[in-house]
Amino acid sequence: MNTKYLPIPEITLTMAIASSVGIAILLGISILLGILGKKQWKSFDEYLVGKRDMGPFVTGCAFASSYLSGWAFCGSTGITYSVGFSGMWFAGMWSLIGIIPCIWVASSKTRSFAVKLNATTVPELMGRRYESKMLQTVISVYMLFFLFIYSVGQLKAAGGVWYAVTGFPPVLCLLLGVLIAWIYMVLGGYVGTNWSMAFQGAFLGIAGAIFGIMAFISSGGFYEISLKLWEQDPRLLSLIRPDLPKVGPTEFFSSWVGLLASPLIFFTMAIGFPHNLSRFLGMKKMNKKEYWFLVFIV
């Protein structure tokens, strides 16, 4: 059965200008927060981890932002659009069985060990926890290697998204992303980076919620969405897509094995990302109310 998709509208001049202005404001505020963060640290340790007084709102928004990779925010939408409900299940796993358990398992422990051992980085935390300089060195080398590869993918994704919504040259979009991230991270240190990422996380969360609700209402609700998908291809409503290849990118949608593997993959990915865990290094000691507010924000 042939699948028919609605045509994607072309970017008009007005849309390009509005998108460019919006992105400029977003990035301008990120740089400003990085500059303001520079005034908050007085020593090298404070540059690395602040004063360990980050509250649940900033920590939660920054943590969500660190997990919102190019794939999580945009690529997962493309998967859902391509394969239907089975992709929606897969794309939704990262928010439920991944990032939230990461808070339950790692947030308080990471913070308490960091304070107890006076550690300011994830490798330093692990090295002092197990009293091994060799382990600290190995973790540092692995992080540098794999985060370099990961960062290339994220910056490429950022440049691709900005190119799609503004029409600017792809190379310019990529270079702007690198420059702006470098400015607020280098100037602001941990505090400036957390504030900037918290603003970005809150902005994307609010924008995503508003546009998601608007799209849901304008499309007629769940019943109308399901009806349109059925008219395009009934397989788009299936939780499992055995018609898709069992090997490759679609293996998570084509069988129960792939579907049940998704929670494990996203949980280990969330808790294994050092840039996620580092958000807890400068977190304040939270009471039960603040802790559950952190979970709610994320």
LINKAWO-V509056 format. One record per residue. N is the residue number from 1. D_LAST is the distance of its C-alpha to the last C-alpha in Angstrom with 2 decimals. Layout:
n->N d_last->D_LAST
n->N d_last->D_LAST
This chain:
n->1 d_last->40.22
n->2 d_last->39.30
n->3 d_last->35.81
n->4 d_last->35.85
n->5 d_last->32.97
n->6 d_last->32.87
n->7 d_last->33.86
n->8 d_last->31.32
n->9 d_last->32.44
n->10 d_last->33.68
n->11 d_last->32.25
n->12 d_last->34.46
n->13 d_last->35.32
n->14 d_last->33.49
n->15 d_last->30.29
n->16 d_last->30.67
n->17 d_last->31.29
n->18 d_last->28.39
n->19 d_last->25.99
n->20 d_last->27.56
n->21 d_last->27.30
n->22 d_last->23.64
n->23 d_last->22.85
n->24 d_last->25.24
n->25 d_last->23.49
n->26 d_last->20.04
n->27 d_last->21.64
n->28 d_last->23.93
n->29 d_last->21.25
n->30 d_last->19.56
n->31 d_last->23.03
n->32 d_last->23.67
n->33 d_last->20.62
n->34 d_last->21.86
n->35 d_last->25.31
n->36 d_last->24.25
n->37 d_last->22.39
n->38 d_last->25.78
n->39 d_last->27.23
n->40 d_last->24.89
n->41 d_last->26.16
n->42 d_last->29.72
n->43 d_last->30.05
n->44 d_last->29.11
n->45 d_last->26.90
n->46 d_last->24.98
n->47 d_last->24.82
n->48 d_last->23.19
n->49 d_last->20.74
n->50 d_last->21.15
n->51 d_last->22.09
n->52 d_last->19.27
n->53 d_last->18.15
n->54 d_last->14.71
n->55 d_last->12.89
n->56 d_last->9.44
n->57 d_last->8.75
n->58 d_last->10.19
n->59 d_last->8.94
n->60 d_last->5.17
n->61 d_last->6.32
n->62 d_last->8.91
n->63 d_last->7.34
n->64 d_last->5.68
n->65 d_last->9.15
n->66 d_last->11.04
n->67 d_last->10.19
n->68 d_last->11.07
n->69 d_last->14.70
n->70 d_last->17.59
n->71 d_last->17.72
n->72 d_last->14.11
n->73 d_last->14.25
n->74 d_last->18.01
n->75 d_last->19.75
n->76 d_last->17.97
n->77 d_last->19.13
n->78 d_last->22.59
n->79 d_last->22.61
n->80 d_last->21.84
n->81 d_last->24.52
n->82 d_last->26.96
n->83 d_last->26.91
n->84 d_last->25.50
n->85 d_last->23.70
n->86 d_last->23.95
n->87 d_last->21.95
n->88 d_last->19.34
n->89 d_last->18.97
n->90 d_last->18.76
n->91 d_last->16.33
n->92 d_last->13.95
n->93 d_last->14.10
n->94 d_last->11.89
n->95 d_last->8.66
n->96 d_last->10.12
n->97 d_last->12.61
n->98 d_last->11.42
n->99 d_last->8.04
n->100 d_last->7.37
n->101 d_last->11.03
n->102 d_last->10.81
n->103 d_last->9.12
n->104 d_last->11.83
n->105 d_last->14.52
n->106 d_last->14.19
n->107 d_last->12.40
n->108 d_last->15.17
n->109 d_last->17.91
n->110 d_last->17.33
n->111 d_last->17.35
n->112 d_last->20.38
n->113 d_last->22.35
n->114 d_last->21.82
n->115 d_last->23.22
n->116 d_last->25.92
n->117 d_last->27.11
n->118 d_last->26.60
n->119 d_last->24.86
n->120 d_last->23.32
n->121 d_last->22.41
n->122 d_last->21.30
n->123 d_last->24.95
n->124 d_last->26.35
n->125 d_last->24.15
n->126 d_last->25.33
n->127 d_last->28.89
n->128 d_last->29.25
n->129 d_last->27.63
n->130 d_last->30.31
n->131 d_last->32.91
n->132 d_last->33.53
n->133 d_last->33.98
n->134 d_last->34.62
n->135 d_last->31.24
n->136 d_last->29.59
n->137 d_last->31.72
n->138 d_last->31.07
n->139 d_last->27.27
n->140 d_last->27.62
n->141 d_last->29.88
n->142 d_last->27.71
n->143 d_last->24.63
n->144 d_last->26.81
n->145 d_last->28.22
n->146 d_last->25.24
n->147 d_last->22.88
n->148 d_last->25.78
n->149 d_last->25.94
n->150 d_last->22.19
n->151 d_last->22.27
n->152 d_last->25.25
n->153 d_last->23.46
n->154 d_last->20.47
n->155 d_last->22.93
n->156 d_last->25.07
n->157 d_last->22.28
n->158 d_last->21.52
n->159 d_last->25.26
n->160 d_last->25.66
n->161 d_last->23.12
n->162 d_last->24.69
n->163 d_last->28.07
n->164 d_last->27.29
n->165 d_last->26.26
n->166 d_last->28.74
n->167 d_last->31.64
n->168 d_last->32.05
n->169 d_last->33.63
n->170 d_last->31.23
n->171 d_last->32.43
n->172 d_last->31.84
n->173 d_last->28.24
n->174 d_last->27.69
n->175 d_last->29.47
n->176 d_last->27.61
n->177 d_last->24.27
n->178 d_last->25.71
n->179 d_last->27.33
n->180 d_last->24.48
n->181 d_last->22.00
n->182 d_last->24.92
n->183 d_last->25.67
n->184 d_last->22.45
n->185 d_last->21.87
n->186 d_last->25.51
n->187 d_last->26.10
n->188 d_last->22.99
n->189 d_last->22.44
n->190 d_last->19.30
n->191 d_last->18.75
n->192 d_last->19.50
n->193 d_last->17.41
n->194 d_last->14.27
n->195 d_last->15.06
n->196 d_last->15.90
n->197 d_last->12.87
n->198 d_last->10.67
n->199 d_last->13.03
n->200 d_last->12.93
n->201 d_last->9.20
n->202 d_last->9.52
n->203 d_last->12.82
n->204 d_last->12.00
n->205 d_last->9.27
n->206 d_last->11.96
n->207 d_last->14.76
n->208 d_last->13.53
n->209 d_last->13.13
n->210 d_last->16.52
n->211 d_last->18.37
n->212 d_last->17.16
n->213 d_last->18.45
n->214 d_last->21.53
n->215 d_last->22.32
n->216 d_last->22.03
n->217 d_last->24.36
n->218 d_last->26.75
n->219 d_last->27.22
n->220 d_last->28.36
n->221 d_last->25.58
n->222 d_last->25.05
n->223 d_last->28.78
n->224 d_last->29.90
n->225 d_last->27.39
n->226 d_last->28.63
n->227 d_last->32.19
n->228 d_last->31.94
n->229 d_last->30.49
n->230 d_last->33.35
n->231 d_last->35.85
n->232 d_last->34.67
n->233 d_last->34.52
n->234 d_last->34.02
n->235 d_last->32.45
n->236 d_last->29.34
n->237 d_last->28.56
n->238 d_last->28.96
n->239 d_last->26.27
n->240 d_last->28.49
n->241 d_last->30.55
n->242 d_last->33.60
n->243 d_last->35.24
n->244 d_last->32.97
n->245 d_last->34.01
n->246 d_last->33.17
n->247 d_last->32.90
n->248 d_last->30.74
n->249 d_last->27.52
n->250 d_last->28.08
n->251 d_last->28.57
n->252 d_last->25.11
n->253 d_last->26.17
n->254 d_last->29.83
n->255 d_last->29.93
n->256 d_last->28.38
n->257 d_last->28.31
n->258 d_last->26.04
n->259 d_last->23.75
n->260 d_last->23.51
n->261 d_last->23.05
n->262 d_last->19.84
n->263 d_last->17.59
n->264 d_last->19.38
n->265 d_last->19.16
n->266 d_last->15.44
n->267 d_last->14.88
n->268 d_last->17.54
n->269 d_last->16.37
n->270 d_last->12.82
n->271 d_last->14.41
n->272 d_last->17.42
n->273 d_last->16.14
n->274 d_last->17.37
n->275 d_last->15.42
n->276 d_last->12.18
n->277 d_last->14.04
n->278 d_last->15.53
n->279 d_last->12.46
n->280 d_last->13.21
n->281 d_last->16.90
n->282 d_last->16.88
n->283 d_last->14.42
n->284 d_last->16.37
n->285 d_last->17.48
n->286 d_last->15.36
n->287 d_last->16.89
n->288 d_last->15.68
n->289 d_last->14.54
n->290 d_last->12.51
n->291 d_last->11.03
n->292 d_last->9.91
n->293 d_last->8.69
n->294 d_last->6.39
n->295 d_last->5.30
n->296 d_last->5.50
n->297 d_last->3.81
n->298 d_last->0.00
